[in-house]
């Protein structure tokens, strides 16, 4: 469900974008950044819980 909320039609945004290549790069970064942040957060939670369980 969360992935469906994160999906953005990048092709449509780039198609309707001005002819500036910086805008296209910004659209790509803005589209993938939330996914990357979620992956990093999940990995950090995994490491935290793994280390906590080793101590017990």
C-alpha positions as CSV (number, residue, x, y, z in Angstrom):
1,X,0.0,0.0,0.0
2,X,2.8,2.4,0.9
3,X,4.6,1.7,-2.4
4,X,1.5,2.7,-4.3
5,X,1.5,6.1,-2.6
6,X,5.1,6.6,-3.5
7,X,4.7,5.8,-7.1
8,X,5.0,8.9,-9.3
9,X,4.6,9.1,-13.0
10,X,8.1,10.3,-13.8
11,X,7.7,10.2,-17.5
12,X,4.6,12.5,-17.4
13,X,6.5,15.0,-15.2
14,X,9.5,15.0,-17.5
15,X,7.3,15.3,-20.6
16,X,5.5,18.3,-19.2
17,X,8.7,19.9,-17.8
18,X,10.6,22.8,-19.2
19,X,13.6,22.1,-21.4
20,X,15.9,22.5,-18.4
21,X,18.0,19.4,-17.6
22,X,18.3,20.4,-14.0
23,X,14.6,20.1,-13.6
24,X,14.7,16.5,-14.9
25,X,17.4,15.6,-12.5
26,X,15.5,17.2,-9.7
27,X,12.4,15.2,-10.6
28,X,14.4,12.0,-10.5
29,X,16.0,12.8,-7.2
30,X,12.7,13.9,-5.7
31,X,11.1,10.7,-6.9
32,X,13.6,8.3,-5.5
33,X,14.6,10.1,-2.3
34,X,11.6,9.0,-0.2
35,X,12.3,5.4,-1.1
36,X,16.0,5.6,-0.3
37,X,15.2,7.2,3.1
38,X,12.7,4.4,3.9
39,X,15.2,1.8,3.0
40,X,17.9,3.4,5.2
41,X,15.5,3.7,8.1
42,X,14.4,0.1,7.8
43,X,18.0,-1.0,7.7
44,X,18.9,1.0,10.8
45,X,15.9,-0.4,12.7
46,X,17.1,-3.9,11.7
47,X,20.6,-3.2,13.0
48,X,19.3,-1.8,16.2
49,X,17.0,-4.7,16.9
50,X,19.7,-7.3,15.9
51,X,22.2,-5.8,18.3
52,X,19.6,-5.5,21.1
53,X,18.7,-9.2,20.7
54,X,22.4,-10.3,20.8
55,X,22.8,-8.6,24.2
56,X,20.0,-10.6,25.8
